[in-house]
Amino acid sequence: MPIEDLLVDTYFHFYHSSSRKEKYKEFTEFCDVEPTKILKHCSTRWLSLEKCVKRPLDHWPALQSYFNSHDDVERPGRIKRIAGHLSSPEMMMYYLFLSFILEPLNEFNTTFQALADESKIGYMAEEIKRLLKIRQSQNHPGS
């Protein structure tokens, strides 16, 4: 999936290279982005996806500038693939959607993990209604 590919490719680009991290820091400063660590996404720990998705969104302009100006951007491989994803309006929309929806979905999921020993049928209906109301009120303030 391209969403996860971008997360993984970006992380491993910087993983063992202090020179790449240092060069990227210049781009974060130029784009007025807080120079925070690129997070590693692990597909088996999907509750962490929310944090992993928000970080590139916060860094999007700096990441886009960094990878588009990279020496290897025209050559086939990871750099070109990352630059292509970061230049895609569709990819940005996916990330914005995930950023919007993952917090309440994670809250919903953790609620039921915490109540694993109890019967949840009645409680589930109320939590589903609450989840839908949260998203509806965010889309229509004043409702």
C-alpha angles and dihedrals in degrees: 000000000000093000092060092037090060091050094048096041093049093048094049092045089065099028103101102013119093090177091057090047090050093049091047090051088063089056092050090052092047091049092043092241121147106251099236127159120275106243126229116237118211114192093214091059098056095162086071090059091090093063092040091053096046094053097061090044089056089046098038099115093045093045092047092050093045096050096039090054095043116121091236098049093110095047122087112260145064098327094052091045093051092046090050093051093047091051093051115102087200091058091049089052091052091052093047091050092049091048089052098047107032099073097060092038091053091048090050092049096047091049090061094041088056091052096047093129096050134074105261105180096106094037093049094062091053093047092050090052090049091050092051092046092052092056093041093052091048090053094044111031113202094030 
